[in-house]
């Protein structure tokens, strides 16, 4: 009996994804557990395993198709010797963004009906044709469909009624004054689109406020040198970022009012301290999580952080490894940045921006000395954390970093 292979929900928040690559071809034998495709979510590219065995009879969604809703049929699995049906047994819901051959050639079905924008009647139209008509400013009821049951197809839009000539998506494209030959257009990936949406929501819906403090690093750097010198060769190497993860976790235990999340009904206070660390990857940013960071040794944090960062850049993180977290850190010290403010990662209430350590003049009593100083900036959700509490937390963090033996006892 033919079975539909559906677009899986690879994380609790996933609503759609991109079919990055098929690892099986039509006619291939598939066993339960075989990896059949790669799906690009908002955070990673993940492998999809078959849950049934059979033969991959028909691929419904081609590689590169974007915006495919969860539970949309993407392929049909049949038994050996069974004929392959032309369409899936469930109602097709091909995404308007998925520019595939099947979107133009599949027979008319209830899902292809779309209400006319200015009439009460319903019009048969393929998803691709509907999008093209919208981009070109052509009313659907002004077109004559050449497909089954009068369905409007891509070719009908291309030869449709004359309309003011405009480039696709002209309304959403900024004016470009340079010649077109000098412009390189790079389509936004699923991750980039989600980053844009979430950061816009964060800055418009979450009332940020910022507090900065200068922290002397000399004692911490000295301790780091001693720890790395006593480590067995190639066993592990502790970074400043590893030590800051532990320091942030201890500060959150000391001032737990910052380890919170705001909801409309209540503020959530967390006993566990799970630190999301921002990792730059080729197409954006991802935040793998060091869970229970306050309870782990510097060595454990170092090993775990390096492993998570490596797999994040390879797109191999599991959803539970980057979803959740109670507080975030973003470290740009390696770029020589003197100071910056980070955007809160909802639904968390705080993120710490860590800049580079540099030699600065500091006043000690009536004397001036030279010290390695780092500026750290806390961004917090003012709905959950007040200014005095944010300042108290930063002072606790500074005390821990400047007395780094707290990190090893």
Order of alpha helices (4+ residues) and beta strands (2+ residues): beta-beta-beta-beta-beta-beta-beta-beta-alpha-beta-beta-alpha-alpha-alpha-beta-alpha-alpha-beta-beta-beta-beta-alpha-alpha-beta-beta-beta-alpha
